[in-house]
Amino acid sequence: MGTLPFVAELGLVDHHCHGVLRTDSTREEFESLLLEADAVAPLGGSFFDSAVGFAVRRWCAPLLDLPRHASAEEYLERRNSLHIAEVSRTFLMASGIHTFLVDGGFQADRLLSAAELASLGGGVAHEVVRLEALAESLRPSASAAEFVPAVRARLASSSAVGAKSVAAYRIGLGLPGERPADADVVRAVAAWSSGRLADPVVITWLAWEALSAGLPLQFHVGYGDSDLDLHLCDPSLLTPFLRATASLGVPVLLLHNYPFHRQAGYLAQVFPHVFCDLGLATHGLGHQASRVFAEALEIVPYGKFLFSTDAFALPELYYLGALMFRRALSDFLSDGLRRDAFVEEDAHRIARLIASENAARVYKL
């Protein structure tokens, strides 16, 4: 089934993404970046033998003037014969994404900045501040007593349109429903000299501070790389925190969510300030994206669901994220029209909401 014309023409706001690599990739690096994976393991075979690997060969190859389903060897040979900036521009422009909300707090030295990314993609970019990275950058120069006002000053003066917590990677998502007292934070910071932040008091406090500063707060949810414990990344663990922060009226956004996408949809339904997406799962699922996309939309209000790619390092992931999103959204709307669930005017409106209007409203773009 082809993509509905009005879905194919949608401009997209990618509400959560990262930069792309400044340099070419070896085959091993490229394969590991296709997935949330460590370096290709001796026992793992080729990561091209995955849903997203086959999607690259099917959908990305023609953009580099190769036949559909070109071999992995042909694809990488052709890719590396071109300048990396040309490759990135090709896929970013083809994605139809006009606004990028960029988390630049991870491996920033390897990746293009938000401004550079937007320039290559012919769009605009906004920063999203990664809270743990902010704290880690301030700690070496701030005493424990200075840390609290320093974080508040940085958040208050930030030009970022949102904040992001990677609590899932550090302590899991079981954040308590009580805001830590400043004195408790100072004591916790005193015990944390520097390096990777993994203190539950400080991480919980950072989340509260972002919301107090009026910044929409993103949480990584669900699957990621081997640094996290998946059972601690179920968004339902956030329920006490969500219940406690509802009265603040600042959006909380649950990213990715797979395999907990149904739980995320439930939370977005019952809490007024909660929103969700399917993120990197959309391109990670490849040709299976439509099935899981429909599951993600089972109960979530359509005004609470957003588009994102969570693309990192490889520009192909921007293109595939947008392409698979359009195909999945089109399949969802076509099925609804066929079942007389809504009329075409409604389908157009749902498409606009999810593609860009929800993000524009949430982040005040």
Secondary structure as GFF3:
##gff-version 3
##sequence-region A 1 365
A	DSSP	alpha_helix	5	8	.	.	.	ID=ss1
A	DSSP	beta_strand	12	17	.	.	.	ID=ss2
A	DSSP	alpha_helix	27	34	.	.	.	ID=ss3
A	DSSP	alpha_helix	51	55	.	.	.	ID=ss4
A	DSSP	pi_helix	56	60	.	.	.	ID=ss5
A	DSSP	three_ten_helix	61	64	.	.	.	ID=ss6
A	DSSP	alpha_helix	72	80	.	.	.	ID=ss7
A	DSSP	alpha_helix	84	95	.	.	.	ID=ss8
A	DSSP	beta_strand	97	103	.	.	.	ID=ss9
A	DSSP	alpha_helix	114	121	.	.	.	ID=ss10
A	DSSP	beta_strand	124	130	.	.	.	ID=ss11
A	DSSP	alpha_helix	131	138	.	.	.	ID=ss12
A	DSSP	three_ten_helix	139	141	.	.	.	ID=ss13
A	DSSP	alpha_helix	144	157	.	.	.	ID=ss14
A	DSSP	beta_strand	162	165	.	.	.	ID=ss15
A	DSSP	alpha_helix	167	170	.	.	.	ID=ss16
A	DSSP	alpha_helix	182	191	.	.	.	ID=ss17
A	DSSP	alpha_helix	200	212	.	.	.	ID=ss18
A	DSSP	beta_strand	217	221	.	.	.	ID=ss19
A	DSSP	three_ten_helix	230	232	.	.	.	ID=ss20
A	DSSP	three_ten_helix	235	238	.	.	.	ID=ss21
A	DSSP	alpha_helix	239	245	.	.	.	ID=ss22
A	DSSP	three_ten_helix	246	248	.	.	.	ID=ss23
A	DSSP	beta_strand	252	256	.	.	.	ID=ss24
A	DSSP	alpha_helix	261	270	.	.	.	ID=ss25
A	DSSP	beta_strand	274	276	.	.	.	ID=ss26
A	DSSP	alpha_helix	281	284	.	.	.	ID=ss27
A	DSSP	three_ten_helix	286	288	.	.	.	ID=ss28
A	DSSP	alpha_helix	289	296	.	.	.	ID=ss29
A	DSSP	three_ten_helix	302	304	.	.	.	ID=ss30
A	DSSP	alpha_helix	315	338	.	.	.	ID=ss31
A	DSSP	alpha_helix	344	352	.	.	.	ID=ss32
A	DSSP	pi_helix	353	357	.	.	.	ID=ss33
A	DSSP	alpha_helix	358	363	.	.	.	ID=ss34
###
